[in-house]
């Protein structure tokens, strides 16, 4: 299946793209030049949300981490965590791979420009996954309505679930904090994505659920199943836009 054409949404320019409104300082909102993001982030770092700056940056995941961390421990941390499908039905997250093998991607939030690129990267490999009997799943921190909008806009053909309380993100100890969000490489990647035609969806980004949560959690990806303890690969984004290597993902799920 080929990656879909990026969905363009009108909105503010690049400097604030990593932020939700509650976390965006006025000086960054007003900046117009993409290069200003890279300059302003360092100048403003010490002034932004001291609590967020003190947040634990989180573990950096890799293929090796799944081998080092007991799968039972990862699955145990997810016990009791529920996500919601597009009909609003609650689904225990471990049920997503109990009876099948699945690639489960975790987005930063449903309006994130970086996450739309990742959805395309995964969609481009979905035919190979399906040929190997592997399901493609995406979980985003937000409401069911946000998840529906993401699904409609991106034409992502995998399953989409909402995690309005960030429960799975906390359970998996994904990176969280100011210094995993504002990085030079993330800013450069956003500029490149805008040149490719991708856009942040600001209507989704300004939804209350996303706005009040702050937007500090990063995402990740795991390959799991069949069996809730069978987690063969996990990638935890060390910073915004830290995509896993698709070759590693395919090797873990389809070899």
Buried (B, 14 or more C-beta within 10 A) or exposed (E): BEBBEBBEBEBBBBBBBBBBBBBBBEBBEEBEEBEBBBEBBEEEEEEBBEEBBEBEBBBBBBBEBBEEBEBEEBBBBBEEBBBBBBEEEEBBBBEBBBEBBBBBBBBBBBBBBBBBBBBBBBBBBBEBBBEEEBBBBBBBBBBBBBBBBBBEBBBBBBBBBBBBBBBBBBBBBBBBBBBBBBBEEBBBBBBEBBEEEBBBBBBBBBBEBBBEBBBBBBBBBBBBBEBBBBBBBBBBBBBBBBBBEBEBBBBBBBE
